[in-house]
Every structure is written in C-alpha cells, then in structure tokens.
Amino acid sequence: MKFTNDLYIASAASWLPDVVSVDEAIAAGLVDDEHQNLGYESIAVADDVAGPEMAVRAGRLALERAIGIERDEVGLVLHSSCGFQGHEMWPAAAYVANETVGRAAPGFDLQQRCNAGLGSLCLAAGYIDAGFTSAVLLTTGDNFAPPWVDRWNVQLNFIFADGGTALVLSGRQGFARVVSATLGADNSLERWNRGTAPFATAPGLEMPLRLRERGLQHAVTPEAEGSWERYEAALMDTTRRALSEAQVGVEDISRVVMPLIHRGVSPENYELLGFTEKQSTWDLGRRVGHVAAGDQFLGLEHLVKQGTVGPGDLVLLVAAGEGFSYSAAVVEILDVPPW
C-alpha cells in the first residue's frame, strides 16, 4: 500500500496480567510433553478480566500517550480478537470505542485470528489516507480461559497468553512513520483450522476447543499436500512487498516484530525472513507467551520502552493468522517518546 500522505504511529500501549511460570504449570500437570520445550519461561494469565476489558485498559493508555491527539479526533476504532469476548452475539468494538473515545466513533470488530491486529493497521491506514479521519484507535484483547480453551496445549508451536494492546494511528504526528503496509492471503489453507467435521449451526458444541485435532484431521487429506510451502510463500511475498514498497532490504531493518510463536527448532519465523533471534522480540515472547492478535503492537511498544530502537531505525512488523492471512509493515522511528 502506497500512501498519498504521511502516516504516523502516535502511540502504542498494552495491559498484561501477571505471568505464570511454565515450570509451575508443568508441575501442576497443565502442559503436555509437546509444549514443555518450546522455549517459553512464563505466560501472562488473567483470572477474571475479559478480552474487551483488557483492550479498554490498553486503549486508554495509548490515548494518554498520544501527545497532541485529542480523543474526539479519533474517527474510527478497530478492535481485534481471536476468541470469546464476554458475551455471545455482542459487538465488543462498540464497548471498546465507547469506553475509550466516546459514543460517536464507529467501532468495528476484526477476527482474522492472529493477523487481525496488524491487519487492522493496514485497513486504518487506507481510511486515514483517504481523508475520512485523522486518527484511528486500534485495539486487541483476549482471555484464553478454561473451559473454553486449554491455553497450554490447544495448538502446535505456541502457548496462548492473555492481554490487551493498542495503537493510535495518526495522519498528523507521531513518534514513528509508517513507511509501507501490505496484506496477503492464501485462503486455500483455511481448512487447517476447520478440520473435516461438518458445519455446526450453534456455538458451544465443542468444549474445550480442539484446534490441534482439526489440524490433524486435515493433515492426512490430499488438500493438505504442500501446505507449508504455500504458507511460507505467502508470508515471504507479503513481507517482500512491504520491503519493496519501502525501498529497503532485510539488511536495512534494525529489528523485526514477529508473532510470539516458537517451534523450539529451526527455522523459526524470524529466521525464514532472514533475521536472527536477537533481532526479533523473542526476548519478550518467552516471558509473556503468544498474545494472539496483539503481538505486533506489544512488540513495538516493548522495543521503544526498552530503548533498543531509536530515531532513524527501521522496524519490520509481520503477522500471520489462520485462514491464512498475512500483514507486514515497515516503520521508521522518528523520536523517543516519554513513556
């Protein structure tokens, strides 16, 4: 996506609950053998705070940090999530919008799984660039609590964490400039998260969710052949387009913010794209877990707060979500915000 006007990130913020040691979870019999050696040390676990509530807490902090951006300037709220938002058939985005910027800003829910957060940046970028508003609030929020889901073992290669994240996108000012943003997809991969069972007509029939089992059902079908190659090709294509539109290469990127997913063996996602673990945000991921759609906003906030990026540095944000859809963005750090 090429922008007619400059686009900025005015702030990033998060709200995470306390973490639970993975060793403690193993001792309690919560973690199966496959998930004990992924490299996670602890996981953020919320007891009784719902996803939208965490999103509101992160959103309010992001607005406080967005110096020079008034709340009534925010003309759109995009709320991203991966799962249950506290009520059935309920627009969580309307709640998040009302509790952060007020009654007038439209709120829309996005559910492109773990790609929704960064994907919402790409959508909001077009909305601002077209002149519909000068600022958009992006939020994410999820609680992967039992009995709905077994966070420790529900899916391969990661452990779900709870948390809320937020980002304020502005057409006027910010601590960082969005140089490029791209979306991609390979919809032929959607069955990995659906399996072979027929469609249901009511929720709650599968408790807890059995995402791994769905993937195993699909893995033995002819349709699954070549899936990893198709996944990798779409991820690489989306990322290459973001770099190309920014007119930079991998060697120009200081840090990369990837999904906080870890196989524990090579190649990790950041290695596929040509980066080292030190250039990634895995130092954060091993301590908090995979915060679903919020990994990219959380990772950017982490890099800025830790002082590991500064003016002139380029940061690559990359996301992927079941379906499969992908997002990538190149961000230039302009200033050190006083967070």
N, C-alpha and C positions, 0 to 999 in steps of 0.2 A: 504494500500500500504506500503510495507516494502522496505526501501531504502538500496541499496548496499553501498552508500556513504553518508556522511553528507550533509544535505541540509539546507541552511540558508535564512533568510529574511534580505536583506541588507538595505532596507528602505521601508517606507510607506508614502503616501502623499495624499492630497486632495485639490480640489479647489471647494469651495461652494459660491454661490451668497448670497446676503443679504436675510434675512428672512422676512416673512410677518406674522404678528400676526394673530393667528386663530380668536381671538375676532374681529379684524378688518375685516377679511374675512366673519365672520358671520354677522357682521353689514352691510356688502355690499351685503348680500344675496347670497353668493357664496357656503355656506356649508349647506347641508340638515341636518335634525334632527338626522339622524343615525350617522353622522360623527362629531357631535359637542361635544361629551363626550367621545372621545377615549383617552384623556389624552395629546394630542399634544397642545403645547403652541404657537409654531410658525413653519413655513415651509419655507425651502430655495426655492426661486423662481427666476429664471433667466429670464430676459426680452428678450434679443436678442442674447444670446450665445448658440450655438448648442452643442449637446452632445459631438461630437468629439473634438470640441474646448476646452471644459472643461477637457476632457481626456488628451489632449496635455499639458495643463497647469499643471495638476496633475502629468503627466508623467515626465515632465521636472524637477519639484521639487523633485520627487522621485529619479531621476538620480543625481541631485545635492547632495542629502542627502546620497546617496550610496557611502560612502567613500571607496576608493580603487577599485571601479568598474568603468572601462572605458566604454564609450559608444560603442566602437567598439567590446567590449567583449559580448555585448548583441546579441545573435544569433536568437532570436525569440521574436515577440511582439504578445500578445493575447489581443484583445480588446473586451470587453463585453458590451452589451447594451440590453435594453428591448424594444426600440421603434425607431421612426424615427430619422435618423442620418443626416438629412440635405439635402440629395439627394436620389432619387429613383435609384435602381439598381447600387449602388456605393459601393465599398469596403472601408468602413470607416477605417478599420485596416491599410490599406496601407498609408492613410493620417497620421494616428497617428504614425505609425512607421517612416515615412519619417521626420515628424516634431519633433521627439524625438531622435531617434538613427541613422537616416540616411537612405540612399537609399538601402542598401544591406540586411538588416534584414527582413526576411519574416514576414508579418503581416496577422493574421487570425482573422475573426470576430466570436464571440460566442454569441448565442442568446438563452440560456437556461433560459430566464427570470431572476428572482431574484437569481437564483443559479449560474449564469454564472461566476461571479467574483471569488468566492471561488472554483467553479468547475475548472476554468482556472488554479488555483494554483495546483490542483491535476494533471492536464494534463501536465503543465510545469514541475512539479516535476519529472515525468517519463522521459521527454525529457532531462532534465539535468542529471538525474541518469544514463541514457543510454549513456551519453558521447557526445551527439550531440552538446551541447553548455555548457558554464559555467555560463551563466546568461540569464534570461528571464525578459522582462518588461511586466507586467500585468496592463491593464487599464480598467476603466469603464467610461461611460459618457452618460447622458440622460437629455433631456429637455421635460417635460410633459406639453407642452403649448397648449392652445386652438388655433384653433377649433378642433385639432386632438383628444385631450383628456381633460376631465374635471377632473383635478388632485384631486379636493377636494372630489369627490363623485364617482369616476369611479369603485371602488372596495370596498368590505367589509373590515373592520378592519384596514384600514390604509389610509394615505393621501400621495400621491406621492410628492417627493421633487426632485429638480434639483441638479446636481452636477457631478463632475468628481473625480475619485480616482485612485490611482496607487500603485503598489508594485513591488519592484525589488527582484527577487528570484535568489540566487547565490549558486553555488556549492563550493565556496571558503571561503566566510566570510560573517558575518552579525551580527546584534545586537540580533538576535533570531535564534533558531534552530527549523526546522520543524521536530517534533518527529514522527508524523504519519499523514496520509491524506487518506480519504476514499470517495468513491462515492456510491450513491444508487439511486433507482428509483422505482416508481410504475406507469407504463405507462397506467394502466387502469383508472387513474384519469384525463387523458388529456382532457376529454370532458367538465370538469368544466369550462375551458377557451374557449371552442369552441361552446357550446350550441348545438342546434338542427337544425340550419339553414344549407342549402346545401353549398358546397364549391363554392366560387366565383373564377373567372378567371382574375380579375383585382383589383388593390388596390383602396382605397379611396371611396368605396361604402357605408361605414359605418362611418359617421362623425357627432358627436364625437363617439369614441369607446363606446360600451355598454357591458362592461365586466360583470357587475352585472347581467344584463338581461340574458346574456348567461348562467351564473351560475344558475339563477332561472329556466330557461328552462330545464336544466339538472337535477335539484334537484327533480323534480317530476317523473323522469323516474326510472324504476326498476334497471337500471345500477348504479344509484347513491346510492343505499342502502349500508350502511356500509362504506361509503367513509371516514368519519372522523376516523374510527378505522384503515382503511388501511393507511391513511395519517400518523397517529400517529405511527403506527407500523414501517413504513419505515423510518420515522425521527428518532425514537428511535434506530432502528437497525443500521443505518448509524453512529449514534453518538456512540453507544456501541462499534462498530468495531474500531472506531478511538481511543477510550479509551483503548480497549483491546490491540491493536497493540502498543500503547504507554506504556502498562503495568501500567496503573494508573486507579484510580476510580474518581467518581464525587468529593469525599472528598479531592482529591489532587489538584483540579483545583482552582486557585485563582479567575479568572474572566472568564465569558463566553460572547462571542460576537455573538448575535443572530440578525436575521432580525429586523429592527426597526419598527416592526408591533405591534399594541396594540389593544386588544379587549376591554379593559376597564373593563373586568370582568375576574375572574379566570376560568380555568387555562390559563395563558399566556404561550407562547412557552418556556420561560426560566423555568417556574415552571414545565412544563411537564418533563423537563430533570433533575429536582431536584435542581434548583438554585433559589436564592432569587432575587428580583428586584435590590437590592444593588449590587449583584454580576454581574448583567447584564450591558449593555450600554444604558439602557433606559433613564438615565440622559442626554445623548446626543440625543437620538431619539426624546424625547419630544420637543427639541429645534430646530431640523432641519427637521424632517419628515423621511419618508422611501425613501432612496436614491437608491432604486431598487437593481441592481447587486453590488453596491458599499458599502453596509452597513458593510461588514466584514473588508475591507481594511480601511474604515473610522473609524470603531470602534477600530481596533488595533492601528491605529495612535493616536486616542483620549486617549486610556489608557496609552500609552507611554508618550505622551506630558503632560498629567495630573499628571504623576508620581505615578499612582495608581498601577502599576506593576513594579517590579524590578528584578534584577538578581536572578535566581532560581525559579521565579514564572512560573506556567504553565497556559496558556490561551487556552481555547477551542473556536474554531471558528465553527459556524454552519450556514448552508444556506439551503433554500428550494425555489424551483421555480415551477411555474405552469408547469404541464406536466405529472406527478410531478417528479422532480429530486431533489436530496439532496447531500450535501457535508458536511464533518466535518474534522477538523484538530486540532491536539494538537501542540502547540507552546511553547517552553521554552525560556524565556527571559534570555539572556546571559549578556547584558550590557545595560547601559543607553546612548542612542545616543544623540548627542549635537544638538537637533532640537529646 
